[in-house]
């Protein structure tokens, strides 16, 4: 397997690569992660079962889309594919360090620049051959290990109701989840988002503390995306879901691209997507948390 991966790296980079060591490192709760080196160059390689190669393809393309905005650092994708019974993705190796308030401010500013640059892009683009701005992405991807549906949709409220919350509620029903007010909530989304003028922005899609860091030089980095074009507020909302990023992050973001009025109300609606997804992944108390959020939104 490693010989095949080495060969693919060599082919893509145009520089012979033959790994001399593969050291196991953290790859999250879904994948196996390795630091792979030939003593001159080092890469990060994630492995999973071969049938999940499309998950790595979507990750690589999402990282490339963010990389191409030239706004915020992401690990540059090198290649992906299958080798035997495994699939793999090879990424630039990024050496993490401990961030400070300046790093958090820079992360906020850089993320705002990514959102702003992509929301100002003219459609059609190479990845969205559509005559007007739409929400979605070029392919479906995953949020954690849950499928994420990215069918191009012109209306944001329709996209969010059908392909975000609606889809998660469908999965939850199959898992025995009980969300009595879910249909009432889905019907209310157009009203809840009325007056909020959303321009499609390229979003990270899964921006919690575990997917954000700083290099040893203090440069902010984001990774492990669930990329699509959506309301930029979904990224900011998720940073607040598990305790929030450092205050400098929000200060930096609002200096570049201030949030719209009404964000404080919408963030609960947007974070509900992740809480229902956590129920679908892990079960347990996430159902009661989701029902409490639904009640709050409808009130």
Number of C-alpha atoms within 10 A of each C-alpha: 13 13 12 14 23 18 16 19 20 14 13 11 11 9 10 14 20 19 20 9 14 17 11 14 14 11 14 13 8 11 14 15 20 19 19 23 19 15 10 7 12 18 22 23 26 24 23 19 14 15 11 16 19 17 20 22 20 20 22 22 16 26 24 16 17 26 17 13 15 13 18 21 20 23 21 18 21 18 20 24 19 19 16 9 10 16 23 26 24 26 21 16 17 17 10 15 14 11 16 15 13 15 23 26 22 22 28 28 24 22 29 25 19 23 27 19 15 20 21 11 13 11 15 13 11 8 11 18 12 13 10 10 22 23 25 26 20 18 18 17 24 20 18 18 14 14 16 20 19 21 17 19 17 15 14 23 22 17 21 23 20 17 18 19 24 19 17 24 23 12 18 21 12 9 13 10 18 13 17 10 12 17 12 11 19 18 12 16 19 17 10 17 16 10 9 17 10 17 19 24 24 27 26 27 22 23 22 20 16 11 15 18 22 21 16 13 12 19 19 26 21 23 20 21 24 22 28 26 25 26 24 24 20 22 22 28 20 24 22 17 19 9 10 15 18 16 12 19 23 21 16 22 22 16 13 15 15 12 16 12 9 11 16 12 13 17 19 20 24 22 22 23 21 22 21 25 27 21 22 24 15 10 15 11 11 19 20 16 14 23 19 13 17 20 12 12 18 13 6
